[in-house]
Amino acid sequence: MSSPENDPVASVRNLSKAFAGKTVVSDVSFDLRRGQVLALVGENGAGKSTTKNMLCGLLKPTQGDILVEGEKVDDVASPEHGISAVHQELSLFGSLSVAENICVSSLPGSALRVDWSEAEQIAREQIAFLGIEIDPQALVETLGAGKQQVVEIAKALLHSDKVLILDEPTTSLTAVERKKLFTIIEKLKERGLAIVFISHFMEEIFGVCDSFVVLRDGRQVGQGQLADVTQRELEEMMVGRGIDGQKVTLATPTNVPALEVRALSSADFVDVNLTVHRGEILGIAGLMGAGRTEIAEAIFGLRPASGEVLIKGEVVPRTISAMKSRRLCYVTEDRRSNGLFHNRPVRENLSASAIVQFVRRGLKGVGFRGEREKARGIVEDMNISVPHIENHVSDLSGGNQQKVLLGRWLAMNPDILIFDEPTKGVDIGAKFEIHAAIAELARAGKAVLIVSSDLPELLHVTHRMFVMRKGRLVGSFDRDEYDSRRIISLAASSGEEVRRAS
């Protein structure tokens, strides 16, 4: 007979959810215990987000039960049940203070007057427990991603004494911020919370979690203790097949320059010189803050800089319209804020960058001939999992949203592509598909520049690699010279340039 302290604090039993008659989660069951972290894993579209949303009360199950301390509950979102979630997309108000954000759902005081001093004291206590120095009066928009994540956790903990769900909590964090978050998770375990941890990063899952549940195509296909499985076994459970064969084959690039950058400089980087040839995939590695994204944005005309950009040997004005007219595209890392129209159909998102191709004027007015056919073709080519092209992008998983973003630019048949974190927040299966698509683009003679903080990604899919540190290109490596330790050392070194970039 189990002791009360080992009994589940919450459980899901035979949980299922259907939308418009289509079942997206079917028959999921697991237990959550105090002081333990459960990893909820699976590919994009496996049903993790839907399961999370049912567990925290954002969605009502079509079938099945949620139990809290052994009792079935209908309104799991009620604060009395002690279950809260920190979602992948933070729900903070940037123009409000830290204290206001933490207490926003239950401001202390009366109906006539808010007790702001008490709100600040509540916020100060929550933040102090988490061990991070943050001024309760500071505006959230002035905080970095790591501290915003802490504020979101503090807000959730105000009504969570049983279960806390963390959905992709490290996606936008630096290595230092990730370590701080893991320390916070240990404190929450000591407090006795049960934690659900959703992540695509295997090293994090094996580093902070105790047990796991694997979803695939909306069904539960595995569960157990992480100590009993290897990383490869867990990955193969997620994708439903062996992963040894998932290797990208790179074709030999040409010696014909497609994109040249000469003496490009700004407030964020200095004297950047690089060339990307037709059929080549060139990577830029470096720590966060090194200036990688800023270079990509400057090339595309999104930020001011001095220097020159040449396309096929011709100096081109650094404006977005000029770059698009030369068939250069930029796939942003921030698909939510800058990349996609989340409340518009997949069809419109896929045609947005090449809309002029579809506009037709006739006696009946303006129409869009061929748009639907083009969108359906991209959905098929990119293997985008969506019931219909009229579904909103917000209905898709992160990996499928990323494919839509890539597919949108492919609609204009670009010659040069710049990818900023192309597989950020996607699972192992979607990552391989995106890598394969990038390799195929290069094989077709396209020139590709990839900016990524994922060094294994760059090692896997590039022909050459530059390394950035503090706004400067400090090293270059051909594929046959790749050495992850040397690259990391060069990116993190505080001394002079170790190896000249050329």
C-alpha positions in Angstrom: 0.0 0.0 0.0 1.4 3.4 -1.0 1.9 6.1 1.5 0.0 9.4 1.0 3.1 11.4 0.2 3.8 9.0 -2.8 0.2 9.3 -4.1 -0.3 11.3 -7.3 -1.0 15.0 -6.7 -2.8 15.0 -10.1 -3.6 12.5 -12.8 -5.1 12.3 -16.3 -7.2 9.3 -17.2 -8.0 8.3 -20.8 -7.9 12.0 -21.9 -9.1 12.7 -25.5 -9.8 15.8 -27.5 -11.5 16.2 -30.9 -11.9 19.4 -33.0 -14.7 19.4 -35.6 -14.9 15.6 -35.4 -11.1 15.1 -35.9 -9.4 13.5 -32.9 -6.1 15.1 -32.1 -5.4 13.5 -28.7 -6.6 10.0 -27.8 -6.6 8.0 -24.6 -3.7 9.7 -22.7 -3.1 8.7 -19.0 -0.3 9.6 -16.6 0.3 10.6 -13.0 2.1 13.6 -11.5 3.9 13.3 -8.2 5.1 16.0 -5.8 8.8 16.9 -6.1 9.2 15.1 -9.5 9.5 16.4 -13.1 7.7 14.6 -15.9 8.9 15.2 -19.4 6.0 15.4 -21.9 7.7 14.7 -25.3 6.9 14.1 -28.9 7.3 15.5 -32.4 5.5 18.7 -33.4 1.8 17.9 -33.9 2.0 14.9 -31.5 -0.6 16.4 -29.2 1.6 17.9 -26.4 0.1 21.4 -26.5 -3.4 20.0 -26.6 -2.7 17.8 -23.6 -1.1 20.7 -21.8 -4.1 22.9 -22.5 -6.5 20.3 -21.2 -4.4 19.8 -18.0 -4.4 23.5 -17.2 -8.0 24.2 -18.1 -7.6 26.1 -21.4 -9.4 23.3 -23.3 -12.2 20.9 -22.1 -11.6 17.3 -22.8 -13.9 15.5 -25.2 -13.5 12.4 -23.1 -11.5 11.4 -20.0 -11.0 12.8 -16.5 -8.5 15.0 -14.7 -8.0 14.2 -11.0 -6.5 16.4 -8.3 -5.4 14.5 -5.2 -7.7 11.7 -6.3 -10.8 13.7 -6.9 -12.3 14.3 -10.3 -12.5 18.0 -11.2 -14.5 19.7 -14.0 -13.1 23.2 -13.8 -9.4 22.5 -13.6 -8.6 26.2 -14.4 -10.0 27.2 -11.0 -7.2 28.6 -8.7 -8.3 26.3 -5.9 -6.9 23.3 -7.8 -3.3 24.7 -7.8 -2.4 24.0 -11.5 -0.8 26.7 -13.6 1.2 26.8 -16.9 4.0 28.9 -18.3 3.3 28.8 -22.0 5.9 28.9 -24.8 4.6 32.4 -25.8 4.8 34.5 -22.7 1.6 36.3 -21.6 3.1 39.4 -20.0 2.2 43.0 -20.4 5.4 44.8 -21.4 4.1 48.3 -20.4 3.2 47.2 -16.9 5.5 46.7 -14.0 6.8 43.3 -12.7 4.5 43.6 -9.7 1.5 44.4 -11.8 2.2 41.4 -14.1 2.6 39.0 -11.2 -0.5 40.1 -9.4 -2.6 40.9 -12.5 -5.2 38.1 -11.9 -5.7 38.9 -8.2 -4.6 42.5 -7.3 -4.7 43.0 -3.5 -6.9 45.6 -2.0 -10.6 46.4 -2.3 -12.9 46.9 -5.3 -12.3 50.6 -4.9 -8.6 50.7 -4.3 -5.6 48.5 -5.2 -3.0 48.1 -2.5 0.1 48.6 -4.6 2.5 48.3 -1.7 1.1 44.9 -0.9 1.3 43.9 -4.6 5.0 44.9 -4.7 5.6 42.9 -1.5 3.9 39.8 -3.0 6.1 40.2 -6.1 9.2 40.7 -4.1 8.6 37.5 -2.1 7.9 35.5 -5.2 11.0 36.7 -6.9 13.1 36.3 -3.8 12.1 32.6 -3.6 13.1 32.1 -7.2 16.5 33.6 -6.4 16.7 36.2 -9.1 17.2 40.0 -8.5 14.4 41.9 -10.3 13.0 45.3 -9.3 9.2 44.8 -8.8 8.7 48.3 -10.1 10.6 47.7 -13.3 8.6 47.6 -16.6 8.6 44.1 -18.0 9.6 45.4 -21.5 12.9 46.6 -20.0 13.8 43.0 -18.9 15.7 40.4 -20.9 14.2 37.1 -21.9 15.5 35.2 -18.9 14.1 37.6 -16.4 10.8 37.8 -18.2 10.6 34.0 -17.9 11.1 34.3 -14.2 8.3 36.9 -13.9 6.0 34.5 -15.8 6.9 31.7 -13.4 6.4 33.9 -10.4 2.9 34.9 -11.8 2.0 31.2 -12.3 3.2 30.2 -8.8 0.9 32.7 -7.2 -1.9 30.2 -7.9 0.0 27.0 -8.2 0.9 24.9 -5.2 0.4 21.5 -6.8 1.3 21.4 -10.5 3.4 23.8 -12.7 3.6 23.2 -16.5 6.6 24.6 -18.3 6.2 24.6 -22.1 9.5 25.0 -24.0 10.8 27.3 -21.3 14.4 27.6 -22.6 13.8 28.4 -26.3 14.8 32.1 -26.0 17.3 31.8 -23.1 21.1 32.0 -23.1 23.2 29.2 -21.6 23.6 31.2 -18.4 19.8 31.9 -18.2 19.1 28.2 -18.7 21.3 27.2 -15.8 19.4 29.7 -13.6 16.1 28.2 -14.7 17.2 24.7 -13.9 18.2 26.0 -10.4 14.7 27.4 -10.0 13.2 24.0 -11.1 15.2 22.3 -8.3 13.8 24.8 -5.8 10.2 24.1 -7.0 10.8 20.4 -6.6 12.0 21.0 -3.0 8.8 23.0 -2.4 6.9 19.9 -3.4 5.5 20.9 -6.8 4.9 18.4 -9.5 6.3 19.8 -12.8 5.5 19.0 -16.4 8.4 19.9 -18.6 7.9 20.1 -22.4 11.0 20.5 -24.4 12.7 19.4 -27.7 16.2 19.5 -26.1 17.1 16.0 -25.1 20.0 17.1 -22.9 17.6 19.2 -20.9 15.1 16.4 -20.6 17.7 14.0 -19.3 19.2 16.7 -17.1 16.2 17.9 -15.2 13.4 15.3 -15.5 12.6 12.1 -13.6 10.0 10.4 -15.8 8.6 10.7 -19.3 5.4 10.3 -21.4 5.8 10.1 -25.2 3.1 11.2 -27.5 3.0 10.4 -31.2 0.2 11.3 -33.6 -2.0 12.2 -30.7 -1.6 8.8 -28.9 0.5 7.8 -25.9 3.2 5.4 -27.1 5.5 5.2 -24.1 6.1 6.2 -20.5 8.5 5.3 -17.7 11.5 6.5 -15.8 14.3 8.3 -17.8 16.9 6.3 -15.9 15.6 3.2 -17.8 16.0 4.5 -21.3 18.7 6.0 -23.5 18.4 9.2 -25.5 18.3 7.3 -28.8 15.5 5.0 -27.5 13.5 8.0 -26.4 14.0 9.7 -29.8 13.0 6.6 -31.7 9.9 6.3 -29.5 9.0 9.9 -30.5 9.5 9.4 -34.3 8.3 5.8 -34.5 11.3 4.7 -36.5 15.1 4.3 -36.4 16.9 7.6 -36.7 20.3 6.3 -37.9 19.5 7.0 -41.5 18.5 10.6 -40.9 21.6 12.2 -42.4 21.6 15.1 -44.8 23.6 14.6 -48.0 25.3 17.8 -49.2 26.2 18.3 -52.8 29.4 20.0 -53.9 28.9 23.8 -54.3 30.1 25.8 -57.2 32.7 28.5 -57.2 30.3 31.1 -58.6 29.6 33.9 -56.0 25.9 34.6 -55.4 26.0 36.8 -52.3 29.0 39.0 -51.3 29.2 41.2 -48.2 32.0 43.8 -48.1 33.1 45.7 -45.0 29.6 45.7 -43.5 29.6 47.5 -40.1 27.0 48.8 -37.7 26.7 49.5 -33.9 26.4 45.7 -33.4 29.2 44.3 -35.7 32.4 45.5 -37.4 34.0 44.8 -40.8 32.1 41.7 -41.9 33.3 40.2 -45.2 31.9 37.0 -46.5 30.9 35.2 -49.8 28.2 32.6 -50.3 28.5 30.7 -53.6 25.7 29.1 -55.7 25.0 25.7 -54.2 26.7 26.5 -50.9 25.4 26.5 -47.4 27.4 28.8 -45.2 26.9 28.9 -41.4 27.5 31.7 -38.9 28.1 30.4 -35.3 28.5 32.3 -32.1 27.1 32.9 -28.7 23.9 34.9 -28.2 24.7 38.6 -28.5 27.6 38.1 -30.8 25.9 40.0 -33.6 24.7 37.1 -35.9 21.1 38.1 -36.3 22.1 41.7 -36.7 24.3 40.8 -39.7 21.4 38.9 -41.3 19.0 41.8 -40.8 21.5 44.3 -42.1 22.1 42.3 -45.3 18.3 42.2 -45.9 17.9 45.9 -45.2 16.1 45.6 -41.8 18.8 47.7 -40.0 21.2 50.4 -40.9 24.8 49.6 -41.7 27.7 50.8 -43.8 29.5 48.7 -46.4 28.3 46.9 -49.5 26.1 43.9 -50.4 26.6 42.4 -53.9 24.3 40.0 -55.6 25.7 38.2 -58.7 28.5 40.7 -58.7 26.3 43.8 -58.6 26.1 46.2 -55.7 22.5 46.3 -54.5 20.8 48.9 -52.3 20.2 47.5 -48.9 16.4 47.8 -48.9 13.9 45.0 -48.5 12.3 45.7 -51.9 15.7 45.7 -53.6 16.6 42.4 -52.0 13.3 40.8 -52.9 13.5 42.0 -56.5 16.9 40.2 -56.7 15.2 37.1 -55.2 16.9 37.2 -51.8 14.8 36.2 -48.9 15.2 36.3 -45.1 13.5 33.8 -42.9 13.3 35.4 -39.4 14.0 33.6 -36.2 10.9 35.2 -34.6 8.0 33.6 -36.4 5.5 34.8 -33.9 6.2 38.5 -33.9 7.8 39.1 -37.3 7.2 36.0 -39.4 3.7 34.8 -39.6 0.1 36.2 -39.6 -1.2 33.9 -36.9 -4.9 34.7 -37.2 -4.9 34.3 -41.0 -5.2 31.1 -43.0 -2.3 29.0 -44.0 -3.1 29.8 -47.7 -2.6 33.6 -47.1 0.6 33.0 -45.2 2.1 30.9 -47.9 1.3 33.4 -50.7 2.1 36.6 -48.8 5.7 37.1 -50.1 4.7 36.4 -53.7 1.2 37.9 -53.7 1.8 39.9 -56.9 2.2 36.7 -58.8 -1.4 35.8 -58.0 -3.2 39.2 -58.4 -5.4 39.3 -61.5 -7.7 42.1 -62.6 -10.8 41.5 -64.6 -14.3 42.6 -65.2 -15.4 41.3 -61.8 -12.7 43.1 -60.0 -9.4 41.9 -58.4 -8.9 38.2 -57.8 -6.1 35.8 -56.8 -5.7 33.2 -59.6 -3.6 30.2 -58.7 -3.1 31.1 -55.1 -4.9 28.0 -53.7 -3.2 25.6 -56.1 0.2 27.1 -55.2 -0.5 26.8 -51.4 -1.7 23.2 -51.7 1.5 22.4 -53.6 3.7 23.9 -50.9 1.8 22.1 -48.2 2.5 18.8 -50.0 6.1 19.6 -50.9 7.0 20.7 -47.3 4.9 18.0 -45.7 3.0 20.5 -43.6 0.5 18.8 -41.4 -2.7 20.9 -41.6 -6.3 19.7 -42.2 -7.1 22.4 -44.7 -5.2 25.4 -46.2 -8.0 27.7 -44.7 -7.0 26.7 -41.2 -5.4 29.5 -39.2 -1.6 29.3 -38.7 -2.2 29.5 -34.9 -3.8 26.1 -35.1 -0.5 24.5 -36.2 2.3 23.1 -34.2 5.6 25.0 -33.9 7.3 22.8 -36.5 4.5 23.1 -39.0 4.5 26.9 -38.5 8.2 26.9 -39.3 7.6 25.0 -42.5 4.9 27.5 -43.4 7.4 30.4 -42.9 9.9 28.6 -45.1 7.3 27.7 -47.7 6.1 31.3 -47.9 9.6 32.4 -49.2 9.9 29.4 -51.5 6.8 30.6 -53.3 8.8 33.5 -54.7 11.5 31.0 -56.0 14.4 32.7 -54.4 18.1 32.4 -55.5 19.5 33.3 -52.1 18.1 32.4 -48.7 19.1 33.7 -45.3 17.9 31.5 -42.4 18.0 32.8 -38.8 17.6 29.9 -36.4 15.7 27.7 -39.0 14.8 25.0 -36.6 14.2 26.9 -33.4 11.6 25.2 -31.2 10.9 22.3 -33.6 11.2 18.6 -32.8 13.7 16.1 -34.2 11.5 14.9 -37.0 10.6 18.4 -38.3 14.3 19.4 -37.9 15.4 16.7 -40.2 12.8 17.6 -42.8 13.8 21.3 -42.7 17.5 20.3 -42.9 16.7 18.1 -45.9 14.8 20.9 -47.6 17.7 23.3 -47.1 20.1 20.8 -48.6 17.8 20.3 -51.5 17.8 24.1 -52.1 21.6 24.1 -52.3 21.5 21.1 -54.6 19.3 23.1 -56.9 21.9 25.9 -57.0 20.6 28.2 -54.4 23.0 30.0 -52.1 22.1 29.6 -48.4 23.3 31.5 -45.3 22.4 30.0 -41.9 22.6 31.9 -38.6 22.2 29.5 -35.7 23.0 29.0 -32.0 22.6 25.3 -32.5 26.2 24.2 -33.3 25.3 20.5 -34.1 22.9 21.9 -36.7 25.6 23.9 -38.3 28.0 21.0 -38.2 25.4 18.8 -39.8 24.1 20.9 -42.7 26.8 23.5 -43.8 29.7 23.4 -46.2 31.6 26.2 -44.4 31.3 28.0 -41.1 32.2 31.4 -39.8 32.5 32.0 -36.0 31.4 35.3 -34.5 32.5 36.9 -31.2 31.5 40.3 -29.9 30.5 41.7 -33.2 33.5 40.3 -35.2 34.0 37.3 -37.5 36.9 35.7 -35.7 37.3 32.3 -37.5 36.4 30.3 -40.5 36.3 26.5 -41.0 35.8 24.3 -44.0 33.7 21.2 -43.5 36.6 18.8 -43.3 38.1 21.0 -40.5 35.0 21.0 -38.3 35.8 20.6 -34.6 33.1 21.5 -32.1 35.6 22.1 -29.3 37.7 24.5 -31.3 34.6 26.3 -32.6 33.1 26.7 -29.1 36.5 27.9 -27.7 36.8 30.5 -30.5 33.3 31.8 -29.9 33.7 32.1 -26.2 37.3 33.2 -26.0 37.9 36.6 -24.4 41.3 37.0 -26.0 42.5 38.2 -29.4 41.4 36.6 -32.6 42.6 33.0 -32.8 42.0 32.2 -36.4 41.5 34.7 -39.2 38.1 34.7 -40.9 38.3 34.9 -44.7 
